[in-house]
Amino acid sequence: MTSRPRVVARMWEARVAPGRLDDTVRWLSTQVRAQALASGALEAAVFAAPADPDAGQPDRVVLLTRWHGSPGMQPAQAPTGAVVRAHSWDFEDVTPEV
């Protein structure tokens, strides 16, 4: 029996400065997504969650990438003042084989 390749999903999430959501989405979509794909990512997708002032939630963006093995990159520097805080997490695919 052959084992399948190790697949890792990286979730990079950032809180966006007020009024900078469009800039940040454009940066992620045009620069960072291309960087991930050029670095060997199997997939790269950008998601945005607009602010909810009533709930006290700021604008947020997420870049989800999938890799064979360890992710080969971290996002480049965001546009000055666009990102307030960023984190990334790696998740390994643990879906049982059938």
C-alpha positions in Angstrom: 0.0 0.0 0.0 1.3 3.4 -1.0 0.9 6.3 1.5 -0.3 9.5 0.1 1.9 12.6 0.1 1.7 14.8 3.1 -0.5 17.8 2.4 -0.4 21.0 4.5 -2.8 23.9 4.5 -1.5 27.2 5.7 -4.0 29.8 6.8 -2.6 33.3 7.0 -5.0 35.8 8.6 -4.7 39.5 9.2 -6.6 42.3 10.8 -6.7 45.2 8.4 -6.4 48.8 9.3 -9.6 50.9 8.8 -10.1 51.9 5.2 -7.3 49.6 3.9 -9.3 46.5 2.9 -9.2 47.1 -0.8 -5.5 47.7 -0.8 -4.8 44.6 1.3 -7.0 42.4 -0.9 -5.3 43.7 -4.0 -1.8 43.1 -2.5 -2.7 39.5 -1.5 -4.4 38.7 -4.8 -1.8 40.1 -7.1 1.5 39.7 -5.2 1.3 37.2 -2.4 -1.0 34.6 -4.2 1.4 34.7 -7.2 4.4 34.3 -4.8 2.8 31.3 -3.2 2.0 29.6 -6.5 5.5 30.3 -7.8 6.9 28.8 -4.6 5.1 25.5 -5.2 1.7 25.9 -3.6 -1.0 23.6 -5.0 -3.7 26.2 -4.5 -3.9 29.7 -3.1 -7.1 31.6 -2.4 -7.8 35.0 -0.9 -10.9 35.7 1.3 -12.1 38.9 3.0 -14.5 39.5 5.9 -15.7 43.1 5.9 -15.9 44.9 9.3 -18.9 44.6 11.5 -18.8 47.8 13.6 -21.8 46.7 15.7 -19.9 43.6 16.8 -16.6 45.5 17.1 -15.0 43.4 14.4 -12.5 45.0 12.0 -11.9 44.1 8.4 -10.0 40.8 8.0 -8.3 38.9 5.2 -7.3 35.3 4.9 -4.9 33.6 2.5 -5.4 29.8 2.3 -2.7 27.8 0.6 -2.2 24.0 0.1 1.2 22.4 -0.2 2.8 19.0 -0.6 5.0 19.0 2.6 6.0 22.2 4.4 4.9 25.5 3.0 7.6 27.2 1.0 7.0 30.8 1.9 5.6 33.5 4.2 3.8 36.5 2.7 5.9 39.5 1.7 5.7 42.7 3.6 2.2 44.2 3.4 1.7 47.8 2.2 2.7 50.2 4.9 0.0 50.7 7.5 -2.4 48.2 5.9 -2.1 45.3 8.3 -2.6 45.8 12.0 -1.8 42.2 13.1 -1.2 38.9 11.2 -0.9 35.3 12.2 -0.4 32.0 10.3 -1.2 28.4 11.2 -0.3 25.2 9.4 -2.8 22.3 9.3 -1.9 18.8 8.2 -4.5 16.8 6.2 -5.7 14.0 8.4 -8.6 12.8 6.3 -8.7 9.0 6.6 -8.0 7.1 3.4 -10.9 5.0 2.2 
